[in-house]
Amino acid sequence: QVQLVESGGGLVQPGGSLTLSCTASGIIFSMYRMGWYRQSPGKQRELVAEVGYGAYPKYADFVKGRFTISRDNVKSAVYLQLNTLKPEDTAVYYCNADRVVGTIQKLWGQGTLVTVSA
């Protein structure tokens, strides 16, 4: 079964940290560029960070060195380390897999909520 399963969201105070995890199953992980998106109420879903197989990560400008994306190709997992969190980082964070070899395919996880509040 093809699926992406996220975990790690929760409530954190401003300035705090969280690590989000996403595990993929049913796909050939090396064929996919993995990314994290987020969506806040009333806003469009936006890219946070992405990393291809053997490639350098790319980040949205608003990350500004606070977040780090990494992938473990043995475990078919991708992680997002969130540091120095701000209230405006509050959103549902979605794991994304974009197939870059062969047939185009875009997969989404169910999302995990990150709330930054005092």
BATORGU-426334 format. One line per field, with one value per atom (N, C-alpha, C): residue in one letter; x, y, z; atom name. Coordinates in Angstrom, 1 decimal, m for minus. Example, Ala and Ser with C-alpha at 12.3 -4.5 7.8 and 13.67 -1.06 7.14 Angstrom:
minu	c(a,a,a,s,s,s) .
x	c(13.2,12.3,13.2,12.8,13.7,12.9) .
y	c(m5.7,m4.5,m3.3,m2.2,m1.1,0.0) .
z	c(7.8,7.8,7.8,7.1,7.1,7.9) .
tipa	c(N,CA,C,N,CA,C) .
//
This chain:
minu	c(q,q,q,v,v,v,q,q,q,l,l,l,v,v,v,e,e,e,s,s,s,g,g,g,g,g,g,g,g,g,l,l,l,v,v,v,q,q,q,p,p,p,g,g,g,g,g,g,s,s,s,l,l,l,t,t,t,l,l,l,s,s,s,c,c,c,t,t,t,a,a,a,s,s,s,g,g,g,i,i,i,i,i,i,f,f,f,s,s,s,m,m,m,y,y,y,r,r,r,m,m,m,g,g,g,w,w,w,y,y,y,r,r,r,q,q,q,s,s,s,p,p,p,g,g,g,k,k,k,q,q,q,r,r,r,e,e,e,l,l,l,v,v,v,a,a,a,e,e,e,v,v,v,g,g,g,y,y,y,g,g,g,a,a,a,y,y,y,p,p,p,k,k,k,y,y,y,a,a,a,d,d,d,f,f,f,v,v,v,k,k,k,g,g,g,r,r,r,f,f,f,t,t,t,i,i,i,s,s,s,r,r,r,d,d,d,n,n,n,v,v,v,k,k,k,s,s,s,a,a,a,v,v,v,y,y,y,l,l,l,q,q,q,l,l,l,n,n,n,t,t,t,l,l,l,k,k,k,p,p,p,e,e,e,d,d,d,t,t,t,a,a,a,v,v,v,y,y,y,y,y,y,c,c,c,n,n,n,a,a,a,d,d,d,r,r,r,v,v,v,v,v,v,g,g,g,t,t,t,i,i,i,q,q,q,k,k,k,l,l,l,w,w,w,g,g,g,q,q,q,g,g,g,t,t,t,l,l,l,v,v,v,t,t,t,v,v,v,s,s,s,a,a,a) .
x	c(0.8,0.0,0.9,0.6,1.3,0.8,1.7,1.3,2.4,2.1,3.1,2.5,3.2,2.7,3.6,3.0,3.7,3.5,4.4,4.3,5.2,4.9,5.8,5.3,4.1,3.5,3.1,2.7,2.2,2.3,2.1,2.1,3.5,4.0,5.3,5.3,6.1,6.2,7.1,6.8,7.7,9.2,10.0,11.4,11.8,10.8,11.0,11.3,11.4,11.8,10.9,10.8,10.0,10.7,10.6,11.0,9.9,9.6,8.6,9.2,8.5,8.9,7.9,8.4,7.4,8.1,7.3,7.8,7.0,7.7,7.0,7.0,5.9,5.8,5.1,5.5,4.9,5.5,6.6,7.2,8.7,9.3,10.8,11.3,11.8,12.0,13.0,14.0,15.0,14.4,13.3,12.6,11.9,11.8,11.0,11.8,11.4,11.9,10.9,11.4,10.6,10.6,9.4,9.3,8.3,8.4,7.4,6.7,5.4,4.6,3.8,3.2,2.4,1.2,0.2,m1.0,m1.6,m1.8,m2.4,m3.9,m4.7,m6.1,m6.2,m7.0,m7.2,m6.1,m5.1,m3.9,m3.7,m3.0,m2.7,m1.6,m1.6,m0.5,0.8,1.9,3.2,4.3,5.3,6.5,7.3,7.8,8.7,10.1,10.3,11.6,11.4,12.4,12.4,13.8,13.9,15.3,15.1,15.9,15.9,16.9,16.9,17.8,19.2,20.1,21.4,21.6,20.6,20.6,20.7,21.1,21.1,19.6,19.3,18.0,17.7,16.4,16.0,15.0,15.0,14.2,13.4,12.2,11.5,12.2,12.1,12.8,12.4,11.2,10.8,11.4,12.1,12.7,14.0,14.8,15.9,16.8,17.1,18.1,17.5,16.2,15.6,15.2,14.9,14.5,15.5,15.6,16.5,15.7,15.8,15.2,16.3,16.0,16.9,16.1,16.8,16.1,17.0,16.4,17.1,16.6,17.5,17.1,17.0,17.6,17.5,16.1,15.7,14.4,13.3,13.5,12.4,11.7,12.5,11.9,12.5,11.7,12.2,11.8,12.7,12.5,12.5,11.9,12.0,12.2,13.4,13.8,13.4,12.5,12.0,12.6,13.3,14.0,13.5,13.6,13.3,11.9,11.0,9.6,8.9,8.1,7.4,5.9,5.0,3.6,3.1,3.7,3.3,3.7,4.5,4.8,3.6,2.6,1.5,0.8,0.6,0.1,0.0,m0.8,m0.7,0.4,1.3,2.5,2.3,2.5,2.2,3.5,3.7,4.8,4.3,5.3,5.0,6.1,5.6,6.6,6.3,7.2,7.1,8.0,7.3,8.1,8.9,10.1,10.9,11.5,11.2,11.7,10.4,10.3,9.1,7.8,6.8,5.4,5.3,4.7,4.5,3.6,3.9,3.1,3.4,2.3,2.5,1.7,2.3,1.7,1.7,0.7,0.6,0.3,0.9,0.5,m0.8,m1.2,m2.4,m2.3,m1.0,m0.8,m0.6,0.2,0.4,0.4,m0.3,m0.5,0.6,1.1,2.1,1.5,1.4,0.9,2.0,2.3,3.3,2.6,2.6,1.8,2.4,2.3,2.7,1.5) .
y	c(m1.2,0.0,1.2,2.2,3.4,4.4,4.8,5.8,6.6,7.8,8.6,8.8,8.5,8.6,9.6,10.7,11.7,11.5,12.1,12.1,13.2,13.6,14.6,15.9,16.2,17.5,17.7,18.9,19.1,20.6,20.8,22.2,22.5,23.7,24.1,25.6,26.0,27.4,28.2,29.4,30.2,30.1,29.9,29.6,28.2,27.3,25.9,25.1,23.8,23.0,21.7,21.2,20.0,19.3,18.0,17.2,16.4,16.7,16.0,14.8,13.7,12.5,12.1,11.5,11.0,9.7,8.6,7.4,7.0,6.6,6.2,4.7,4.2,2.7,2.6,1.5,1.1,1.9,2.6,3.3,3.0,3.3,3.2,4.6,4.6,5.9,6.8,6.2,6.9,7.6,7.2,7.8,9.1,9.5,10.6,11.7,12.9,14.1,14.2,14.4,14.5,15.9,16.3,17.6,17.8,18.9,19.3,20.6,20.6,21.8,22.1,23.3,23.6,24.5,24.4,25.2,25.7,27.0,27.7,28.0,28.2,28.5,29.8,29.7,30.8,31.0,30.2,30.4,29.2,29.4,28.3,27.5,26.2,25.3,25.9,25.9,26.4,25.5,25.5,24.7,25.2,24.3,24.6,24.2,23.0,22.5,21.2,20.9,19.7,19.2,17.9,17.3,16.1,16.1,15.0,14.0,12.8,11.8,12.2,12.3,12.7,14.2,15.0,16.4,17.3,18.5,19.5,19.9,20.2,20.6,22.0,22.3,23.6,24.1,25.4,25.9,27.1,27.3,28.6,29.7,30.9,32.1,32.3,31.9,32.2,31.3,30.2,29.3,30.0,30.7,31.5,30.8,29.5,28.8,28.2,28.3,27.7,26.2,25.8,24.4,23.7,22.3,21.5,20.2,20.0,18.8,17.7,16.5,15.4,14.2,13.3,12.0,10.9,9.8,8.5,7.5,7.3,6.5,5.0,4.6,3.2,2.9,3.9,3.8,4.4,4.9,5.6,6.6,7.5,8.5,9.8,10.9,12.2,12.9,13.8,14.5,16.0,16.7,18.2,18.6,19.2,19.7,21.2,21.5,22.9,23.5,24.6,25.3,26.7,27.3,28.7,29.0,28.2,28.3,29.6,30.1,31.4,31.1,31.9,31.7,31.6,32.3,32.2,30.9,30.1,28.8,27.8,28.2,27.3,27.0,25.7,25.2,23.7,23.1,21.7,21.4,20.6,20.3,18.9,19.0,17.8,17.3,16.0,15.3,15.1,15.3,15.2,14.4,13.6,12.8,13.1,13.6,13.8,12.8,12.0,11.1,11.8,11.7,12.4,11.5,10.2,9.2,8.5,8.6,7.9,8.6,7.9,8.5,9.5,10.7,11.7,11.2,11.4,11.0,11.9,12.4,13.3,12.7,12.4,11.8,12.8,12.6,13.5,12.6,13.0,12.4,13.1,12.6,13.1,14.5,14.8,16.1,15.9,16.8,16.8,18.3,18.5,19.9,20.3,21.5,22.2,23.5,23.6,24.8,25.5,26.7,27.5,28.5,28.4,29.3,29.2,30.4,30.5,30.0) .
z	c(0.0,0.0,0.0,m0.9,m1.0,0.0,0.9,1.8,2.4,2.9,3.7,5.1,6.1,7.5,8.2,8.7,9.4,10.9,11.7,13.1,13.7,14.9,15.6,15.8,15.3,15.6,17.0,17.4,18.8,19.1,20.4,20.9,21.5,21.1,21.6,21.8,22.8,23.1,22.0,21.8,20.9,21.3,20.3,20.6,20.7,20.8,21.0,19.7,19.9,18.7,18.6,17.4,17.2,16.0,16.0,14.8,14.2,13.0,12.3,11.5,11.4,10.7,9.7,8.6,7.6,7.1,7.1,6.6,5.4,4.3,3.1,3.0,2.4,2.1,0.8,0.1,m1.1,m2.3,m2.1,m3.2,m3.3,m4.4,m4.5,m4.1,m2.9,m2.3,m3.1,m3.7,m4.5,m5.7,m6.1,m7.3,m7.0,m5.7,m5.3,m4.6,m5.0,m4.2,m3.1,m1.9,m0.7,m0.2,0.3,0.8,1.9,2.6,3.6,3.1,3.2,3.0,4.3,4.3,5.4,5.0,5.8,5.4,6.7,6.8,7.9,7.5,8.5,8.2,7.3,6.2,5.4,4.4,4.4,3.5,2.6,1.5,0.6,1.2,0.7,1.1,0.5,1.3,0.8,1.1,0.2,0.4,1.5,2.4,3.4,3.0,2.6,2.3,1.4,0.6,m0.2,m0.4,m0.6,m0.9,m1.8,m2.9,m3.8,m3.4,m4.1,m3.8,m4.1,m3.2,m3.5,m3.8,m3.5,m3.8,m2.6,m2.8,m1.7,m1.4,m0.2,0.2,m0.3,m0.5,m0.8,0.2,0.6,1.7,1.2,1.7,1.5,2.3,1.7,2.3,3.8,4.2,5.5,6.6,6.1,7.0,7.6,6.8,7.3,8.2,7.9,8.7,10.0,10.2,11.4,11.3,10.0,9.8,9.0,9.3,8.5,8.0,6.7,6.2,5.9,6.2,5.9,5.5,4.8,4.4,4.7,5.1,5.3,4.3,3.3,2.2,2.5,3.6,4.1,4.7,5.5,6.2,5.4,4.3,3.5,4.3,4.9,5.8,5.5,5.8,5.7,7.0,7.4,8.6,8.4,9.3,9.3,10.8,11.0,12.3,12.4,13.3,13.4,14.7,14.5,15.6,15.6,16.8,17.0,16.4,16.8,16.3,16.7,15.8,16.0,15.9,16.5,16.4,14.9,14.0,12.6,11.9,12.6,12.1,12.4,13.1,13.4,12.1,11.9,10.6,10.7,9.7,9.5,8.5,8.9,8.0,7.3,6.0,5.2,4.5,4.6,3.9,2.4,1.5,0.1,m0.6,m1.5,m2.4,m3.8,m4.6,m6.0,m6.7,m7.6,m8.4,m9.5,m9.6,m10.6,m11.6,m11.5,m12.5,m13.1,m14.4,m15.0,m14.8,m14.6,m14.5,m13.4,m13.7,m12.7,m11.6,m10.4,m9.3,m8.1,m7.5,m6.3,m5.2,m4.1,m2.9,m1.7,m0.9,0.3,1.5,2.7,3.9,4.4,5.6,6.2,6.9,7.2,7.9,9.4,9.9,11.4,11.8,12.9,13.3,14.3,13.9,14.8,15.3,16.6,17.2,18.0,17.7,18.5,19.3,20.6,21.4,22.8,23.5,24.9,25.8) .
tipa	c(N,CA,C,N,CA,C,N,CA,C,N,CA,C,N,CA,C,N,CA,C,N,CA,C,N,CA,C,N,CA,C,N,CA,C,N,CA,C,N,CA,C,N,CA,C,N,CA,C,N,CA,C,N,CA,C,N,CA,C,N,CA,C,N,CA,C,N,CA,C,N,CA,C,N,CA,C,N,CA,C,N,CA,C,N,CA,C,N,CA,C,N,CA,C,N,CA,C,N,CA,C,N,CA,C,N,CA,C,N,CA,C,N,CA,C,N,CA,C,N,CA,C,N,CA,C,N,CA,C,N,CA,C,N,CA,C,N,CA,C,N,CA,C,N,CA,C,N,CA,C,N,CA,C,N,CA,C,N,CA,C,N,CA,C,N,CA,C,N,CA,C,N,CA,C,N,CA,C,N,CA,C,N,CA,C,N,CA,C,N,CA,C,N,CA,C,N,CA,C,N,CA,C,N,CA,C,N,CA,C,N,CA,C,N,CA,C,N,CA,C,N,CA,C,N,CA,C,N,CA,C,N,CA,C,N,CA,C,N,CA,C,N,CA,C,N,CA,C,N,CA,C,N,CA,C,N,CA,C,N,CA,C,N,CA,C,N,CA,C,N,CA,C,N,CA,C,N,CA,C,N,CA,C,N,CA,C,N,CA,C,N,CA,C,N,CA,C,N,CA,C,N,CA,C,N,CA,C,N,CA,C,N,CA,C,N,CA,C,N,CA,C,N,CA,C,N,CA,C,N,CA,C,N,CA,C,N,CA,C,N,CA,C,N,CA,C,N,CA,C,N,CA,C,N,CA,C,N,CA,C,N,CA,C,N,CA,C,N,CA,C,N,CA,C,N,CA,C,N,CA,C,N,CA,C,N,CA,C,N,CA,C,N,CA,C,N,CA,C,N,CA,C,N,CA,C,N,CA,C,N,CA,C) .
//
